């Protein structure tokens, strides 16, 4: 950049300090030219501080304004005007450059021993204990030197004393300069400076500072106020809410929001390097390029497609060297980059269609900023009177409670949450199911064994050993211990089961295969609680005199199933069994209707089915309002004679049974559409803590 130096109203045009100023300004001009793109800023506004207030200097460097002022009166509240403000200090100009580098975002780690010696010579003739004007920029430079204290040797005693002195000082509060002070007119820089804020602000609470500021203003916008005070916006929001909670309506706060666009990482790369289609176009030489070579470029597939659509390039598929890409347009403009630059600079003139195109390409994303518009309330005042929250012993003793204001009791406030365990929805529904079974006169079966052998899980239920359900695709087999000792199984009953499988009996022809005890001894994770029912019925058959019984169980079972919205590899099965003389399928349907009505499930239907151990068999379906379809919730049937008679059950005794999962009725009652949100690693623990009490819509039957 060309450097133009204009000196006005100064008697130092030939002084050494002006020469230093000229040298420093030229160095800064080079720094600013490399920082323009880095900061995405249209202009810079630089204040140079002098100890002598009589100096009035203005320089213009290619759109960069330099103005001299006393230290401590300048701030950097110009972001909304697309202006970058640099602050420099009262130290010699070479060290002012450190400040500028830091504020422009460059790393400053090169303060060396030679710098310390030169600074020591400057400080030798200066008084920094009396009459020293400590600016915010001086504090910034001291932080730079603090990172390089090892480089300050005993050869720089004045630097050591200066650094020790300024390190004990509080950083000066930033003060406000009106944005109207900025002028783009190169002939003059009109400056309007407000007085620095009172240092006592640093001792005030943020809510008190807010009230003091609001006293002279009609409305305050929280984002700009937080920026002026140099505090986090969330901290200011806390102060606003604190004032809103006080009685008397100190302030009013209307929540507002603004929506802007910001560039994604990919969009930022477009601004720096150009769009994919523009980069690809420039990569194609005038005499063309093989497509396979061109496609080796980063993101070439996207760039090729866009460039072809825009008509920038064309391809000759019949070229003797292979498919070759040529330039079709003589000259192109990277419109995408231009649009992104405008969006980055918050230019409102960008066409909405182009903005939506950038959004579709995921180059920009919306950013919603929420803030408060604060105004005076009906009871506005600058003095905060906080009501007492507690009536203390001291207040009663000295009588001061009579003149104090107390906070009103909030009788609608919720109590503190109890720190305790929480019942999972499954446990709540399980408790309701258990209560229904007990109310209907059922007894609970012991179900404390997850590992079962194939004999009780399959063979005792008249399920053949070659049945697909016994395959590893459907059942989890235990590797250790792999087998149940034969001595653990009732030998005479095993023989009867073997006989009925191989040759049939009791009116059945059997399955006509070679039944193997080794297959029955294999240990598995039980696939249903019917294995427990089989053991209980076997014990019932060993009684000398049969007694009717009603049994139930609710416990976990395991199946090697494909996971989906309604299936898991482990789930809970509810099972009911009734053994009595002369029971029929009509009894089973009647019991099921009564049972499910007690659950509040009235939309029930039955579908004929096949089970190896029940005949006849029925599947049970219930309508799920969330999924808007009929969902299978259980299975039912009458146990076959081939299963019951080998156990010793009398021939005139029938056994009806049904089973259903615990998860699916729970999903229906709690409105959960995906079983993996109810049980498993994806469960939200807050759901477990906050789920309501289960109250089934029971009906009298």
FIZAMI-694106 format. One record per residue (C-alpha): x, y, z. Coordinates in pm, whole numbers, plus 50000, padded with zeros to 5 digits. Layout:
BEGIN
XYZ
...
// end
This chain:
BEGIN
500005000050000
501105035749939
501675054850259
500485090950287
501405109450605
499545141350689
500625160950996
498235188051117
498525213651402
501915201651522
505155219151608
507175186851582
507355182351205
511155179651216
511535162151551
513045127751607
509745114751740
507995123051410
510685103351228
509925074351460
506235079351387
506915078151013
508965046151049
506345029851272
503425039251048
505145023550747
505664991450944
502054991451055
500844996750697
502464964050591
500984946250890
497484959250812
497634948850447
498164912350553
495514915050826
492684928150607
491544893950486
492274877850820
489794900450999
487254903450710
487004940550789
486384969650553
488454995050743
490675000551046
490515028951294
493735032851494
494215055451797
497845064051884
498335074552245
500765102152345
501685114552688
501515149952552
497865158652485
498915188352271
499955165151992
497255161751728
498245139251444
496195122151175
497495098450911
495675081050630
497005047950503
494895032250227
491595033750417
493235031750762
492705061750991
495265071251259
494265096451526
496225106751838
494555109752179
495265107852547
495525072552681
492645055952863
489775071152662
489295046752375
487395013952343
486804989052061
482994989552033
482934991951654
482144956251548
478654965251425
480134992051197
482564967751030
485554987051170
488574972251343
489904994151626
493554991351727
494775004952058
498415013552119
500125026652427
502435053752563
505515032252508
507815038852208
506385030751867
508234997951801
506514983252105
503154997152000
503474973051709
503324944051954
499884956252065
498614958951708
499834924351618
498084909651918
494784927251842
494924917151474
495094880751576
498794874251502
500904854151743
503344876051937
506014854952099
509184872351978
509934896152270
513664889852311
516564901952523
517474929052271
513924942652290
514234943552669
517484963552649
515944989552413
512864992652631
515094996452935
516805026452773
513405042552706
512165037153061
515375051253210
514215086853133
510545081253223
508725082653555
506305053253587
505685057353962
504435093253968
502225108353701
502265075853502
499115072953286
498315035653285
496185027152980
494394995052885
496954990552608
499824992652861
498164964053047
498014943952725
501744948952662
502544938553017
500744905652950
502954899952645
506074906152851
504724883553126
504964854452882
508614862652821
509854871353173
512844847953135
514184870852862
514264900953097
517764898753245
519604918653510
520784941253225
517254956053216
516564968553571
514144995753459
512044970453270
512004948153579
510874976753804
508304988653549
506914953553507
506774948053886
504884980853925
502284976253649
501654940053745
500174952354074
497794977053907
494194968953814
493494967853443
491725000453348
488064997153251
487345001452881
485665034552807
483265043852532
483845062952213
480725070652010
480655052451673
479785086051521
483455095051574
484285074851263
484455093150932
485475079650594
486305114550471
490055115750410
490135153550464
489125152650828
488385128551106
485505140951319
485965127151667
483485126151950
484705111252277
482615105652586
484075106752929
485465074853072
483135056053298
483625059753668
486215035453809
483715027454084
481825006253828
484334978553890
483164977454251
479444976254161
477364945554096
476254940553737
472564945653818
473414978953985
475424990153680
472464980753462
470065002053670
472445031753667
472775029653289
469035025853238
468375057553438
469665078753146
468305057252862
464875046952740
465885011652646
468994989952663
469744960752436
471424933152636
473944921752372
475444956152312
475414963952686
477294931852766
479854941052500
480264976152642
480814962752992
483154935252874
481104907753040
479624875152915
476054879052790
474854849753003
476154867253314
474124897953219
471044875853165
471484863653523
471524899653649
468374907353446
466514877653590
467674887653938
466114922253894
462934907253749
462544885454057
462534915554291
459144929454403
458144963454267
458954958253896
462334975353870
462654967153499
460814952353206
462604927552980
461204916552645
462974886852492
463844891352124
465904872951871
467764879251549
468594853951282
471774856451075
473754833350853
477244820650928
479614801250707
480284764450767
483834750850758
483294741450394
481884776050317
484904792350481
487194771450260
485274784649957
486004820550066
489704812850109
490314790149808
487314793749577
484394770549502
484994734649388
483764742449036
485974773349007
489064754449128
488334726248885
487794750548594
491154767148660
492824732948672
491764725448312
494414738248066
493434753447733
494394721847544
492224700447773
492894674048038
492054637248071
488984632148287
490644605148497
493494629048582
491104657548657
489034636148892
492074631349115
491634667049242
490034671349587
486234672949564
486504669149188
483264649649158
481184678549298
483164705149111
482874685948781
479104682548815
478614719448899
480974731548626
479174710248365
475794723548480
477054759548456
478444753248107
482024761548208
483504729148075
482704702547818
483874666747767
484974648847452
484274611847507
485594602147163
489074616447210
491754591247110
493504595547446
490294588547635
487504610747773
488974645747784
487674677247952
488014711247779
487134746547880
483854757647724
483664792847870
486464817547804
486204834948140
484124827448451
483304844648779
483214825549105
479704836849198
479524812649489
482574828249653
481194863349594
477874854449756
479604838050053
481804868750105
478714890850112
477004867650359
480124867450575
480084905550579
476354905550668
475424921950338
471624923850319
471614928649942
472184891549871
469294876249675
467214852449888
467324825349621
471114825849629
471054823750009
468834792849988
471184777749729
474104782349970
472044766550247
471154737050023
474844731449954
475464732750331
477844762050296
475934783550546
473864776550855
471404799051038
472414813351376
469674825551606
470774850851869
468434857052162
468654888552371
466584911552593
465264946652532
465374962352880
463264992352981
462165009153304
459494991653507
456615007353698
458685008154017
462025017253861
464715031254088
468485029054099
468725017454459
468174980254499
466224969954805
466324932454840
463664917155065
464804893855339
464344856955272
464594844755631
463474857255971
466564853356192
467044851856567
469004884556556
466074902656389
463714891056662
466184900256931
466874935956821
463434942756669
464844950956324
462284927856163
459654955056206
461294977755947
462364950855699
460574937955391
460284900355353
459834878955046
456354864854999
455844828055057
455494808554734
452974781854820
452984768554461
456724761654454
457694725754401
459634708354672
463194696854625
463344663854434
463904633754654
467294617854597
466354581454567
466104553154320
463424552654052
461284524353920
461604516653552
458274517253362
458584479553310
458694473853686
455624495653735
453624476953470
454944443753604
453624452753947
450174459553798
450184426453606
451194407753918
448384424054116
445834413853849
447004377653856
446834376754235
443354392654230
442224364953993
443474337954232
446734328054061
449924316654239
453374328454126
455844302853991
459584304154082
461434318053778
464894325153916
466824303953662
467784320853334
469864290753221
467794260353133
468504227652952
466934217352625
464874189852790
462624212752995
462734241252740
461864220052436
461584182052475
459134181752766
456884204552557
456724178852275
458934200852052
461054179351816
464834181751829
465054192051463
462654221351514
464064254351373
463554271751709
466304249451852
468824262551598
471584287051693
469884313351476
467024314851730
468534303152060
471534313452271
473584282652373
475784282552684
479454273652627
480324266452992
478844245153139
477714232252803
475684202252924
473394193053214
474384159653374
471914131853285
471554123953655
469884158053705
466924147353485
464074124253603
465014091253431
461534075453405
459994107353273
462864111153020
462094076452889
458414084652843
459294116752661
461694097652437
459004071852361
456364098052268
458864116152039
460084084851861
456974062751842
454044083951962
451324073452202
448094085052365
446574087752020
449614104351861
451944089551599
454944109751731
457704123951511
459454091151406
463074101551457
465994090551674
465644111451991
469054118852154
469614125752523
472734146352437
470594171952252
468274174452553
471224180352789
472474211752611
472314243052829
470674273952681
469314307752787
465634299652825
463554310752528
460274311752725
459014307853079
456944277952960
459994257553063
459104266853424
455444258353357
456504223653234
458374216953560
455384228453767
452964206553569
455324176853609
455254182153987
451434184853966
451314151353782
453304134454060
450614142154320
448554112354437
445354132454400
445014159954138
444064194654258
443044222454012
445634250253997
446194284853851
449804296053804
451554326653660
455074339853604
456654372553490
460344371053408
463064375753147
463604353252843
466154353752559
465884348352185
468354354151903
466074377751710
466654406151466
466274439251650
463584463351531
460994487251676
459044458751843
461644430951896
464624426652128
467014397852194
465924397652560
462524406652693
460044398152965
457364371552924
454114370253118
452574335753138
449354322453285
448454285453324
445174269753441
444824232053496
441364217653562
438974191453443
436824196653129
438374229753021
437654240352660
438784266552408
435764287452511
437114288752867
440454301152729
438854329252522
436704339652817
439684340553057
441744360752806
438974386452752
438574390553128
442344392953178
442944419552911
439914440053013
441494442653357
444494457453176
442324483052999
442934467252657
439564463052492
440644461052127
441664424352130
441414398851853
442574362851808
444144345351512
444574307351467
448214296551496
450434266051532
452564257051834
454264223051883
452924219852240
449404234852211
446424224552001
444334244351929
446554275651937
445784312851901
447864344551859
446634375052053
446664409751892
446004444452037
445654477451851
448564502051910
447334538351869
450894551651829
451934527251557
448364527651418
448344490351359
447534457351528
450504444351727
450964408451841
451104408652221
450914371752304
450224335452223
447804310552372
446394275452342
445554242552512
448504219952599
448594188052391
448024153652548
451474142852418
452904168452663
450574163452962
450004125752982
453714115753007
453884139253309
451204118753490
448414144453447
445004126553452
443484121853106
440334141853189
442384172353293
442994199853038
445494227953071
444974261952905
447814287052890
448774320452742
451894341352726
452614377452631
455504401552650
455724427952921
457324453452688
454564457352429
451694465052671
454084489552843
454754506552509
451024509752449
450314524352794
453274548852787
452934558252417
456424545752324
456804536351957
460284520551966
461064492652213
464754503252217
463704535652386
462144515152666
464894490152744
468524487652635
471564510452593
469594538352418
467234544452710
467054580452831
467664579553207
465504610653250
462614589953117
463214564953397
463194592653658
460274612653521
457874585753392
454424587153555
452864561353783
451334532453592
447574531753646
445944506853415
442394514853309
440914484853486
437344474253426
435094453253641
434264420053477
// end
